[in-house]
Amino acid sequence: MFDDTTYIAFPNLGIDTFELKRFVTQNLFGKGISIAWYGVIICMAMILACVVISRNAVKKEGFVLDSFLDYFLFAIPLGVVGARAMYVLTNLDYYDSFLKMISVWKGGLAIYGGVLTGMVVVLVAAKIKKNSALRVFDAMAPGVLLAQAIGRWGNFINGEAHGGETSLPWGMMINFEGPFHPTFLYESLITFSGFLIATFLLYRKKKFHGEIFAFYLIWYGIGRTLVEALRTDSLYFGPLKASQCIGVVSALAGVVICIWAAKRFAVSAEKAVPAAAASAEEKTAAAPEKKVEEETPEKPQDEEKGTAPEEKAKTKEPEEENKETEETKNGNPS
Protein backbone atom coordinates (compact mmCIF):
# COMPACT_ATOMS: atom_id res chain seq x y z
CA MET A 1 0.00 0.00 0.00
CA PHE A 2 2.82 2.38 0.85
CA ASP A 3 5.49 1.18 -1.62
CA ASP A 4 5.67 4.47 -3.53
CA THR A 5 4.60 7.02 -0.92
CA THR A 6 5.35 7.74 2.73
CA TYR A 7 2.76 9.58 4.83
CA ILE A 8 4.19 11.76 7.62
CA ALA A 9 2.54 13.87 10.34
CA PHE A 10 3.57 15.62 13.55
CA PRO A 11 0.24 15.81 15.41
CA ASN A 12 1.63 17.32 18.63
CA LEU A 13 3.16 20.16 16.60
CA GLY A 14 -0.04 20.77 14.66
CA ILE A 15 1.44 19.47 11.38
CA ASP A 16 -1.14 17.42 9.52
CA THR A 17 -0.43 14.44 7.30
CA PHE A 18 1.60 15.10 4.16
CA GLU A 19 3.01 12.67 1.63
CA LEU A 20 6.54 12.08 0.41
CA LYS A 21 7.18 10.36 -2.90
CA ARG A 22 9.95 7.80 -2.55
CA PHE A 23 10.99 7.89 -6.20
CA VAL A 24 12.22 10.63 -8.48
CA THR A 25 11.02 8.47 -11.36
CA GLN A 26 10.07 4.83 -11.84
CA ASN A 27 10.27 4.78 -15.62
CA LEU A 28 13.46 6.51 -16.71
CA PHE A 29 13.73 6.78 -20.51
CA GLY A 30 10.66 4.57 -20.73
CA LYS A 31 12.77 1.57 -19.69
CA GLY A 32 11.18 0.96 -16.29
CA ILE A 33 14.33 2.16 -14.48
CA SER A 34 13.61 3.57 -11.00
CA ILE A 35 15.59 6.31 -9.24
CA ALA A 36 14.81 6.60 -5.54
CA TRP A 37 15.17 9.79 -3.53
CA TYR A 38 17.11 7.74 -1.00
CA GLY A 39 19.80 7.05 -3.62
CA VAL A 40 19.87 10.68 -4.77
CA ILE A 41 20.34 11.90 -1.19
CA ILE A 42 23.13 9.38 -0.56
CA CYS A 43 24.92 10.50 -3.74
CA MET A 44 24.62 14.17 -2.75
CA ALA A 45 26.00 13.32 0.69
CA MET A 46 29.00 11.57 -0.88
CA ILE A 47 29.73 14.47 -3.23
CA LEU A 48 29.65 17.06 -0.44
CA ALA A 49 31.78 14.80 1.74
CA CYS A 50 34.39 14.53 -1.03
CA VAL A 51 34.51 18.33 -1.33
CA VAL A 52 35.05 18.77 2.42
CA ILE A 53 37.59 15.96 2.60
CA SER A 54 39.56 17.28 -0.39
CA ARG A 55 39.75 20.74 1.17
CA ASN A 56 40.98 19.30 4.47
CA ALA A 57 43.50 17.09 2.74
CA VAL A 58 45.07 19.90 0.72
CA LYS A 59 44.79 22.95 2.98
CA LYS A 60 45.08 21.37 6.42
CA GLU A 61 47.11 18.21 5.90
CA GLY A 62 49.30 19.23 2.95
CA PHE A 63 48.42 16.39 0.56
CA VAL A 64 48.51 16.76 -3.22
CA LEU A 65 44.92 16.61 -4.51
CA ASP A 66 45.60 14.43 -7.57
CA SER A 67 47.24 11.81 -5.38
CA PHE A 68 44.62 12.01 -2.65
CA LEU A 69 41.77 11.32 -5.09
CA ASP A 70 42.97 7.71 -5.27
CA TYR A 71 41.46 7.14 -1.84
CA PHE A 72 38.00 8.07 -3.13
CA LEU A 73 38.28 5.75 -6.13
CA PHE A 74 38.66 2.73 -3.86
CA ALA A 75 37.02 3.67 -0.56
CA ILE A 76 33.63 4.77 -1.94
CA PRO A 77 32.69 1.74 -4.09
CA LEU A 78 34.14 -0.76 -1.64
CA GLY A 79 32.45 1.10 1.22
CA VAL A 80 29.08 0.60 -0.46
CA VAL A 81 29.87 -3.10 -0.83
CA GLY A 82 30.80 -3.27 2.85
CA ALA A 83 27.61 -1.48 3.90
CA ARG A 84 25.51 -3.94 1.91
CA ALA A 85 27.51 -6.92 3.16
CA MET A 86 26.91 -6.04 6.81
CA TYR A 87 23.18 -5.57 6.19
CA VAL A 88 22.97 -8.97 4.49
CA LEU A 89 25.02 -10.73 7.19
CA THR A 90 22.61 -9.53 9.86
CA ASN A 91 19.58 -10.69 7.83
CA LEU A 92 20.74 -14.03 6.42
CA ASP A 93 17.34 -15.65 6.98
CA TYR A 94 15.87 -13.42 4.26
CA TYR A 95 18.73 -13.34 1.76
CA ASP A 96 18.70 -16.95 0.55
CA SER A 97 20.10 -16.21 -2.92
CA PHE A 98 23.01 -14.20 -4.32
CA LEU A 99 20.66 -12.16 -6.50
CA LYS A 100 18.78 -10.95 -3.44
CA MET A 101 22.04 -10.13 -1.71
CA ILE A 102 23.21 -7.76 -4.43
CA SER A 103 19.78 -6.16 -4.94
CA VAL A 104 20.48 -3.08 -2.79
CA TRP A 105 16.98 -1.75 -3.45
CA LYS A 106 15.59 -4.74 -1.54
CA GLY A 107 16.55 -4.14 2.07
CA GLY A 108 19.17 -1.49 2.64
CA LEU A 109 22.69 -0.60 3.75
CA ALA A 110 24.36 -0.68 7.17
CA ILE A 111 26.40 2.50 7.65
CA TYR A 112 28.85 0.88 10.05
CA GLY A 113 29.70 -1.76 7.43
CA GLY A 114 30.55 1.02 4.98
CA VAL A 115 32.62 2.97 7.50
CA LEU A 116 34.60 -0.06 8.67
CA THR A 117 35.29 -1.22 5.11
CA GLY A 118 36.32 2.28 4.10
CA MET A 119 38.72 2.48 7.03
CA VAL A 120 40.42 -0.78 6.05
CA VAL A 121 40.71 0.35 2.42
CA VAL A 122 42.20 3.73 3.41
CA LEU A 123 44.63 2.05 5.82
CA VAL A 124 45.93 -0.26 3.09
CA ALA A 125 46.09 2.52 0.50
CA ALA A 126 47.98 4.81 2.89
CA LYS A 127 50.49 2.03 3.51
CA ILE A 128 51.02 1.56 -0.22
CA LYS A 129 51.28 5.30 -0.91
CA LYS A 130 53.50 5.78 2.16
CA ASN A 131 51.17 8.41 3.62
CA SER A 132 50.37 8.95 7.28
CA ALA A 133 47.13 7.01 7.82
CA LEU A 134 46.23 9.18 10.81
CA ARG A 135 46.48 12.35 8.73
CA VAL A 136 44.33 10.80 6.00
CA PHE A 137 41.73 9.77 8.59
CA ASP A 138 41.81 13.27 10.10
CA ALA A 139 41.05 14.81 6.71
CA MET A 140 38.20 12.38 6.13
CA ALA A 141 36.44 12.37 9.50
CA PRO A 142 34.55 15.70 9.18
CA GLY A 143 33.40 14.81 5.66
CA VAL A 144 32.10 11.42 6.80
CA LEU A 145 30.15 13.07 9.63
CA LEU A 146 28.57 15.49 7.16
CA ALA A 147 27.67 12.65 4.78
CA GLN A 148 26.03 10.71 7.60
CA ALA A 149 24.03 13.75 8.67
CA ILE A 150 22.69 14.26 5.15
CA GLY A 151 22.19 10.58 4.39
CA ARG A 152 19.81 10.09 7.32
CA TRP A 153 17.21 12.21 5.50
CA GLY A 154 16.89 9.36 3.04
CA ASN A 155 15.44 7.38 5.94
CA PHE A 156 12.94 10.19 6.49
CA ILE A 157 11.75 9.91 2.86
CA ASN A 158 11.29 6.16 3.29
CA GLY A 159 9.68 6.44 6.72
CA GLU A 160 12.25 4.11 8.29
CA ALA A 161 14.96 4.03 10.98
CA HIS A 162 12.53 5.38 13.57
CA GLY A 163 12.20 4.56 17.27
CA GLY A 164 9.42 3.35 19.50
CA GLU A 165 6.26 5.28 20.29
CA THR A 166 6.55 8.52 22.24
CA SER A 167 4.37 11.30 23.63
CA LEU A 168 7.05 13.95 23.09
CA PRO A 169 6.00 17.04 21.09
CA TRP A 170 8.10 16.03 18.08
CA GLY A 171 6.69 12.50 17.90
CA MET A 172 6.28 11.54 14.23
CA MET A 173 3.38 9.66 12.67
CA ILE A 174 4.52 7.33 9.87
CA ASN A 175 1.95 5.86 7.50
CA PHE A 176 -0.80 6.64 10.02
CA GLU A 177 0.95 4.82 12.89
CA GLY A 178 2.74 6.19 15.93
CA PRO A 179 3.79 8.78 16.94
CA PHE A 180 7.37 7.49 17.00
CA HIS A 181 10.76 8.83 18.03
CA PRO A 182 12.30 10.37 14.88
CA THR A 183 15.63 8.65 15.56
CA PHE A 184 16.84 9.47 12.04
CA LEU A 185 16.64 13.14 13.07
CA TYR A 186 18.45 12.50 16.35
CA GLU A 187 21.35 10.88 14.54
CA SER A 188 21.40 13.57 11.85
CA LEU A 189 21.69 16.29 14.52
CA ILE A 190 24.41 14.38 16.37
CA THR A 191 26.54 13.87 13.26
CA PHE A 192 26.02 17.41 11.95
CA SER A 193 27.01 18.94 15.30
CA GLY A 194 30.05 16.63 15.26
CA PHE A 195 30.95 17.97 11.82
CA LEU A 196 30.76 21.56 13.10
CA ILE A 197 32.88 20.79 16.18
CA ALA A 198 35.52 18.92 14.19
CA THR A 199 35.75 21.58 11.47
CA PHE A 200 35.53 24.86 13.36
CA LEU A 201 36.93 23.97 16.79
CA LEU A 202 39.20 20.94 16.82
CA TYR A 203 40.86 21.38 13.42
CA ARG A 204 41.80 24.99 14.16
CA LYS A 205 43.75 23.92 17.25
CA LYS A 206 44.78 20.44 16.25
CA LYS A 207 47.38 19.15 18.71
CA PHE A 208 48.31 15.77 17.25
CA HIS A 209 47.70 13.66 14.16
CA GLY A 210 44.76 11.37 14.73
CA GLU A 211 42.92 13.83 16.98
CA ILE A 212 40.03 14.48 14.55
CA PHE A 213 39.73 10.79 13.73
CA ALA A 214 39.65 9.86 17.42
CA PHE A 215 36.97 12.49 18.02
CA TYR A 216 34.87 10.93 15.26
CA LEU A 217 35.15 7.46 16.79
CA ILE A 218 34.18 8.71 20.25
CA TRP A 219 31.46 11.16 19.18
CA TYR A 220 29.67 8.93 16.72
CA GLY A 221 30.26 5.80 18.79
CA ILE A 222 28.53 7.25 21.85
CA GLY A 223 25.81 9.01 19.83
CA ARG A 224 24.93 5.91 17.80
CA THR A 225 24.86 3.74 20.92
CA LEU A 226 22.34 6.07 22.58
CA VAL A 227 20.14 6.45 19.48
CA GLU A 228 20.16 2.73 18.78
CA ALA A 229 18.61 2.10 22.19
CA LEU A 230 15.45 3.84 20.92
CA ARG A 231 15.21 2.15 17.52
CA THR A 232 12.83 -0.71 16.74
CA ASP A 233 14.42 -1.87 13.44
CA SER A 234 17.96 -2.56 14.65
CA LEU A 235 20.31 -5.14 13.15
CA TYR A 236 21.45 -7.84 15.58
CA PHE A 237 24.50 -9.94 16.35
CA GLY A 238 22.69 -12.74 18.14
CA PRO A 239 20.83 -11.13 21.08
CA LEU A 240 22.83 -7.89 20.89
CA LYS A 241 22.19 -4.84 18.74
CA ALA A 242 25.02 -4.73 16.20
CA SER A 243 25.36 -0.94 16.06
CA GLN A 244 25.47 -0.64 19.85
CA CYS A 245 28.26 -3.21 20.07
CA ILE A 246 30.27 -1.49 17.35
CA GLY A 247 29.51 1.93 18.86
CA VAL A 248 30.93 0.99 22.25
CA VAL A 249 34.06 -0.55 20.68
CA SER A 250 34.41 2.54 18.46
CA ALA A 251 34.30 4.94 21.41
CA LEU A 252 36.86 2.89 23.36
CA ALA A 253 39.14 2.73 20.31
CA GLY A 254 38.89 6.52 20.00
CA VAL A 255 40.06 6.97 23.59
CA VAL A 256 43.02 4.62 23.04
CA ILE A 257 44.03 6.48 19.86
CA CYS A 258 43.85 9.81 21.73
CA ILE A 259 46.23 8.59 24.43
CA TRP A 260 48.60 6.85 22.01
CA ALA A 261 48.72 9.46 19.23
CA ALA A 262 48.99 12.45 21.58
CA LYS A 263 52.34 11.14 22.80
CA ARG A 264 53.77 10.08 19.44
CA PHE A 265 52.38 12.43 16.81
CA ALA A 266 52.23 15.89 18.35
CA VAL A 267 51.75 18.58 15.68
CA SER A 268 53.73 21.27 17.56
CA ALA A 269 56.89 19.17 17.71
CA GLU A 270 56.63 18.33 14.02
CA LYS A 271 56.15 21.93 12.93
CA ALA A 272 59.49 22.96 14.44
CA VAL A 273 61.39 20.66 12.08
CA PRO A 274 60.13 22.20 8.81
CA ALA A 275 60.76 25.68 10.24
CA ALA A 276 64.38 24.80 11.02
CA ALA A 277 64.77 23.21 7.61
CA ALA A 278 63.36 26.30 5.92
CA SER A 279 65.75 28.50 7.88
CA ALA A 280 68.68 26.33 6.81
CA GLU A 281 67.59 26.54 3.17
CA GLU A 282 67.40 30.33 3.38
CA LYS A 283 70.92 30.47 4.77
CA THR A 284 72.18 28.13 2.06
CA ALA A 285 70.52 30.24 -0.63
CA ALA A 286 71.98 33.44 0.81
CA ALA A 287 75.54 32.06 1.02
CA PRO A 288 76.25 31.89 -2.77
CA GLU A 289 75.01 35.46 -3.20
CA LYS A 290 77.47 36.67 -0.62
CA LYS A 291 80.24 34.67 -2.25
CA VAL A 292 79.47 36.22 -5.64
CA GLU A 293 79.72 39.68 -4.13
CA GLU A 294 83.08 38.84 -2.58
CA GLU A 295 84.43 37.44 -5.86
CA THR A 296 83.38 40.48 -7.94
CA PRO A 297 86.68 42.21 -8.95
CA GLU A 298 87.13 45.77 -7.80
CA LYS A 299 88.12 48.51 -10.20
CA PRO A 300 91.93 48.95 -10.48
CA GLN A 301 93.17 52.00 -8.64
CA ASP A 302 96.02 54.33 -9.40
CA GLU A 303 98.94 53.46 -7.19
CA GLU A 304 99.77 57.08 -6.36
CA LYS A 305 96.38 58.66 -5.80
CA GLY A 306 94.23 55.58 -5.17
CA THR A 307 91.73 56.48 -7.92
CA ALA A 308 90.51 54.34 -10.75
CA PRO A 309 91.94 55.09 -14.28
CA GLU A 310 88.57 56.24 -15.58
CA GLU A 311 88.15 58.65 -12.67
CA LYS A 312 91.73 59.90 -13.17
CA ALA A 313 91.05 60.61 -16.86
CA LYS A 314 87.94 62.57 -15.97
CA THR A 315 89.88 64.70 -13.44
CA LYS A 316 92.58 65.44 -16.02
CA GLU A 317 90.15 66.98 -18.49
CA PRO A 318 89.12 69.91 -16.25
CA GLU A 319 92.79 70.53 -15.34
CA GLU A 320 93.75 70.85 -19.05
CA GLU A 321 90.82 73.21 -19.71
CA ASN A 322 91.88 75.42 -16.80
CA LYS A 323 95.44 75.50 -18.14
CA GLU A 324 94.28 76.59 -21.62
CA THR A 325 92.19 79.36 -20.09
CA GLU A 326 95.15 80.71 -18.15
CA GLU A 327 97.35 80.69 -21.28
CA THR A 328 94.69 82.62 -23.25
CA LYS A 329 94.59 85.27 -20.57
CA ASN A 330 98.42 85.64 -20.72
CA GLY A 331 98.31 86.10 -24.54
CA ASN A 332 99.80 82.74 -25.33
CA PRO A 333 97.87 81.05 -28.18
CA SER A 334 97.14 77.35 -27.71
FENUR-V816555 format. One record per residue. N is the residue number from 0. RES is the residue in one letter. OMEGA is omega in degrees with one decimal (* if undefined). Layout:
n	res	omega
N	RES	OMEGA
N	RES	OMEGA
//
This chain:
n	res	omega
0	M	-175.1
1	F	-176.3
2	D	-175.0
3	D	-172.3
4	T	173.7
5	T	-179.7
6	Y	-173.9
7	I	174.0
8	A	174.1
9	F	-171.6
10	P	-178.5
11	N	176.3
12	L	179.2
13	G	179.2
14	I	-178.4
15	D	-176.6
16	T	173.0
17	F	-176.0
18	E	177.4
19	L	176.7
20	K	-176.8
21	R	-174.8
22	F	171.5
23	V	175.0
24	T	176.4
25	Q	-179.5
26	N	-177.0
27	L	-179.8
28	F	-180.0
29	G	-176.6
30	K	179.6
31	G	179.2
32	I	-178.3
33	S	173.1
34	I	-177.0
35	A	176.1
36	W	177.7
37	Y	179.5
38	G	179.0
39	V	-179.4
40	I	178.2
41	I	178.7
42	C	177.5
43	M	178.9
44	A	179.9
45	M	-178.8
46	I	179.4
47	L	177.8
48	A	179.4
49	C	178.3
50	V	-179.8
51	V	-178.5
52	I	-179.9
53	S	179.3
54	R	178.5
55	N	-176.6
56	A	-176.1
57	V	-172.2
58	K	-175.4
59	K	-178.9
60	E	174.8
61	G	177.8
62	F	173.3
63	V	-173.0
64	L	-177.7
65	D	179.7
66	S	-176.2
67	F	-179.1
68	L	177.8
69	D	179.9
70	Y	179.5
71	F	-175.5
72	L	-178.9
73	F	-173.9
74	A	-175.9
75	I	-179.3
76	P	179.9
77	L	175.3
78	G	176.7
79	V	177.1
80	V	179.8
81	G	178.9
82	A	178.3
83	R	-178.3
84	A	179.9
85	M	178.7
86	Y	-179.3
87	V	-178.1
88	L	178.9
89	T	177.1
90	N	-174.4
91	L	180.0
92	D	-178.9
93	Y	-174.4
94	Y	-177.1
95	D	177.2
96	S	-178.7
97	F	-179.9
98	L	177.4
99	K	-177.5
100	M	-177.2
101	I	178.0
102	S	-173.1
103	V	179.1
104	W	176.8
105	K	-176.5
106	G	179.8
107	G	-179.5
108	L	175.9
109	A	-172.6
110	I	-179.2
111	Y	176.9
112	G	178.0
113	G	-179.0
114	V	-178.3
115	L	178.0
116	T	178.2
117	G	179.3
118	M	179.6
119	V	179.9
120	V	-179.9
121	V	-179.9
122	L	179.5
123	V	-179.5
124	A	179.2
125	A	178.4
126	K	-179.4
127	I	-177.2
128	K	-179.6
129	K	174.1
130	N	173.9
131	S	-178.9
132	A	-179.5
133	L	178.9
134	R	176.3
135	V	178.9
136	F	177.8
137	D	-179.9
138	A	-174.6
139	M	-172.0
140	A	179.6
141	P	179.4
142	G	178.4
143	V	177.2
144	L	178.7
145	L	179.2
146	A	179.4
147	Q	179.4
148	A	-179.9
149	I	-176.1
150	G	-179.2
151	R	179.5
152	W	170.3
153	G	175.5
154	N	177.7
155	F	178.7
156	I	-177.8
157	N	-178.6
158	G	-176.2
159	E	179.2
160	A	178.3
161	H	-179.6
162	G	178.8
163	G	-177.8
164	E	-177.8
165	T	175.6
166	S	179.6
167	L	-176.1
168	P	-176.9
169	W	176.0
170	G	-172.2
171	M	173.4
172	M	179.6
173	I	-178.7
174	N	174.4
175	F	175.1
176	E	179.1
177	G	6.0
178	P	-177.7
179	F	170.0
180	H	175.5
181	P	-174.2
182	T	175.3
183	F	-179.8
184	L	178.3
185	Y	-178.3
186	E	178.2
187	S	179.1
188	L	179.1
189	I	-177.5
190	T	179.3
191	F	176.9
192	S	175.8
193	G	176.5
194	F	-179.9
195	L	-179.8
196	I	-178.1
197	A	-174.5
198	T	-170.1
199	F	177.9
200	L	-173.3
201	L	-175.7
202	Y	-179.6
203	R	-179.6
204	K	-177.5
205	K	-174.4
206	K	-179.6
207	F	178.4
208	H	-176.5
209	G	-176.9
210	E	-178.3
211	I	178.1
212	F	178.9
213	A	176.9
214	F	178.8
215	Y	-178.4
216	L	-178.5
217	I	-175.3
218	W	-177.7
219	Y	179.1
220	G	179.8
221	I	-179.0
222	G	-178.9
223	R	178.5
224	T	-179.6
225	L	-178.8
226	V	-177.2
227	E	178.4
228	A	-178.8
229	L	-173.5
230	R	-179.9
231	T	-178.0
232	D	-175.3
233	S	172.0
234	L	-172.8
235	Y	163.9
236	F	-174.9
237	G	179.3
238	P	-174.4
239	L	175.9
240	K	-174.1
241	A	-175.6
242	S	176.7
243	Q	178.2
244	C	-179.1
245	I	179.9
246	G	179.6
247	V	178.6
248	V	179.4
249	S	-179.1
250	A	178.6
251	L	178.2
252	A	177.9
253	G	179.0
254	V	179.2
255	V	179.5
256	I	177.7
257	C	-176.8
258	I	-176.8
259	W	-175.2
260	A	-179.5
261	A	-179.1
262	K	-171.6
263	R	-172.9
264	F	179.5
265	A	-177.7
266	V	-176.2
267	S	-179.7
268	A	-177.9
269	E	-177.6
270	K	-178.4
271	A	-178.2
272	V	177.4
273	P	-179.9
274	A	178.9
275	A	179.5
276	A	179.6
277	A	179.1
278	S	179.7
279	A	179.1
280	E	179.1
281	E	179.6
282	K	179.4
283	T	-179.3
284	A	-178.1
285	A	-176.7
286	A	179.1
287	P	179.6
288	E	-179.8
289	K	-179.2
290	K	179.3
291	V	179.7
292	E	-178.4
293	E	-176.2
294	E	-179.3
295	T	-175.9
296	P	178.3
297	E	179.6
298	K	179.4
299	P	-177.8
300	Q	176.5
301	D	-174.2
302	E	-175.3
303	E	-172.4
304	K	177.3
305	G	178.6
306	T	-180.0
307	A	-178.6
308	P	-179.6
309	E	-179.0
310	E	-179.3
311	K	179.8
312	A	-179.7
313	K	-179.6
314	T	179.9
315	K	-176.6
316	E	178.0
317	P	-179.0
318	E	179.9
319	E	179.4
320	E	179.0
321	N	-178.8
322	K	178.8
323	E	-179.7
324	T	-179.6
325	E	-179.8
326	E	179.5
327	T	-179.0
328	K	-177.5
329	N	178.9
330	G	178.0
331	N	179.6
332	P	-178.7
333	S	*
//
